[in-house]
């Protein structure tokens, strides 16, 4: 049992100090989802959204009080409805890229 705790501790420590091993430089792939916001509040979610991205998206939406839809294709690209202004789209993109390493 002590050996298991030691291995888990060392693994946790190494994951914290070493850079992420993905190294691909691309956004998350394999997720398909759609989130609809109205006046900065989530109205509908379809599909599976990674928790870190979901939390960041809700923060961006509430701060900008955006109304519109954000969706993700299976290749990792985000699509936006016309109601989402360009600066807010960039914030969503940044949150999506940042969630890759979280």
N, C-alpha and C positions, 0 to 999 in steps of 0.2 A: 504494500500500500504506500509506503514511504517512497519507493522508487517511482511509482505512478505519479505521486504529487511532485516529485523532483522533475520528472520529464515534462509534466504539464507546466510547471513554473518556468523552466528553461525555454520551452516552446513559446509561451506567452511573452517572455522577455525578448526573445529574438524577433518575434513578429512586431514588437513595438519599436525596436531600434533599427531594424533593417528596412529598406524601401520595399514597397509592394512588389510582388513577383510578377504581376501581370505584364507590365512593360509594353503593352501593345499600343498605348496611346490612343485607343479608340474608346468610345463610350460603351456602356453596357449593351450587350446584345442578348437576344432571346426573350426579351420582355415585350409584350404587346398590351398596352393599356390606354385608357382615355379617362381624363379627369375634367369635369365641368365645374367652373366657378361662376358664382354670381355675386357681384359686389364684394369680392374677396373671400367669400365663403364657399366651401366645397358643397356642390349640389349632387353630383353623381360620380361614381367611380366604376369603371368597367375594366376587368382584367386584373393582373397582378402587378402591383407597383412595389419596388424595393422600399423597405421601410425608411432608409436614410433619405432617399429621393422624395418620398411622399412627405416626410416632415419638412424638408427644405421647400418643396413646392407650396405647401400650405403657408409657410412663413412668407414666401415671396408674394403669394396671392393676397394674404391679409394686409401686408404692408402697402401694396400697390392698389388694393381694392379693385382688382381686375375682374372683369366679366368676360368669359369666353371658355374655350376648350383647348386643352393640351393633350396630345396623344403621342404615343411612341410606336414606331414600326419595329418589326422583329430585327431589323439591321441596326437598331440603336439610335436612329434619327428621330428627332422630335418634330411634330407638326403642330401648328397653332391655328386657331380660328382667326378671322379678321378682327375680332374684338380685342385681341391681345396686342398692345402697342409694342413697337420694336425694342425700346429699352427693357421692357418687362420680359420680352422673349429672350433677350440676352441673359437676364438674371435667371430665367428658367434653365437655359443652356448651361450656365455656370454651375447651377445646383446639380444638374444631371451629371456633368463631368466630375464634379467634386464627390458625388455619391459613389462613383466607381471605386474610389480608394478607401471609402469609409467602411 
